[in-house]
Amino acid sequence: MSSKAHNSATVAVTILDKEYRVACSEEEQPGLQASAKLLNERMAKIRNSGTVIGAERIAVMAALNIAHELIQAKADLARQPVEEQMLDRLHEKVQAALEKFDTF
């Protein structure tokens, strides 16, 4: 987790039936636990599919899938302001057109 030394604690997380102890601050604990849960779920799904054998390969596939989703989410967020600007311009055009009709 982060390099913050204050309020550091060791948290146990379980991933594919194996316990890992991770040092992190108290503020980061909920995020760490949520991350471990997500990773465990993804790795279990891959393991249960039977297409990937070995914990290391399963971990790499899960990491690749999560990284891909992160990149897609960032790309979606980057497009959002452009889409909002387009909607604002469209709204302005509609308002201008409605004002023209109101003058009749």
C-alpha positions in Angstrom: 0.0 0.0 0.0 1.3 3.5 0.6 4.6 4.4 2.3 2.8 6.3 5.1 4.2 5.0 8.4 1.7 6.6 10.7 -1.2 4.5 12.1 0.2 1.5 10.2 -1.3 -1.9 10.9 -0.9 -5.4 9.5 -4.0 -6.7 7.8 -4.6 -10.3 6.9 -6.3 -10.9 3.5 -7.1 -14.3 1.9 -6.6 -14.9 -1.8 -7.3 -18.3 -3.2 -7.3 -19.9 0.2 -3.9 -18.4 1.1 -3.4 -15.8 3.7 -1.3 -12.7 3.1 -0.3 -10.1 5.7 -0.1 -6.6 4.3 1.0 -3.4 6.2 -1.2 -0.4 5.6 -2.6 2.6 7.3 -5.9 2.4 9.1 -7.4 4.7 6.4 -6.4 2.3 3.7 -7.7 -0.8 5.3 -11.2 -0.8 3.7 -9.7 -0.2 0.3 -7.1 -3.0 0.8 -9.8 -5.4 1.9 -12.1 -4.5 -1.0 -9.1 -4.9 -3.4 -8.2 -8.3 -2.0 -11.9 -9.4 -2.2 -12.1 -8.3 -5.9 -8.8 -10.1 -6.7 -9.9 -13.2 -4.9 -13.2 -13.3 -6.8 -11.5 -12.8 -10.1 -8.8 -15.4 -9.4 -11.4 -17.9 -8.2 -13.5 -17.4 -11.3 -10.4 -18.0 -13.6 -9.4 -21.1 -11.5 -12.9 -22.5 -11.7 -13.1 -22.0 -15.4 -10.4 -24.6 -15.7 -8.7 -22.9 -18.6 -5.7 -21.6 -16.6 -3.6 -23.8 -14.4 -1.3 -22.6 -11.6 -1.7 -19.8 -9.1 0.9 -17.6 -10.7 -0.7 -17.8 -14.1 -4.1 -17.2 -12.6 -2.8 -14.1 -10.8 -1.3 -12.8 -14.0 -4.6 -13.3 -15.9 -6.6 -11.7 -13.2 -4.2 -8.7 -13.1 -4.4 -8.3 -16.8 -8.2 -8.4 -16.7 -8.3 -5.8 -13.9 -5.7 -3.6 -15.6 -7.7 -3.7 -18.9 -10.9 -2.7 -17.0 -9.0 0.2 -15.4 -7.7 1.4 -18.7 -11.2 1.2 -20.2 -12.6 3.1 -17.2 -10.0 5.9 -17.6 -10.7 6.2 -21.3 -14.4 6.4 -20.6 -13.8 9.2 -18.0 -11.6 11.0 -20.5 -14.4 11.0 -23.1 -17.0 12.2 -20.6 -16.0 16.0 -20.6 -16.2 16.0 -24.4 -19.6 14.4 -24.4 -20.8 16.9 -21.8 -19.5 19.8 -23.9 -21.4 18.4 -26.9 -24.5 18.1 -24.8 -24.1 21.7 -23.6 -23.8 23.0 -27.1 -26.8 21.0 -28.2 -28.8 22.3 -25.3 -27.8 25.9 -26.3 -28.9 25.3 -29.9 -32.2 23.9 -28.7 -32.7 26.8 -26.4 -31.9 29.3 -29.2 -34.3 27.6 -31.5 -37.1 27.6 -28.8 -36.5 31.3 -28.2 -37.0 32.0 -31.9 -40.4 30.2 -31.8 -41.4 32.1 -28.6 -41.0 35.4 -30.5 -43.7 34.4 -33.1 
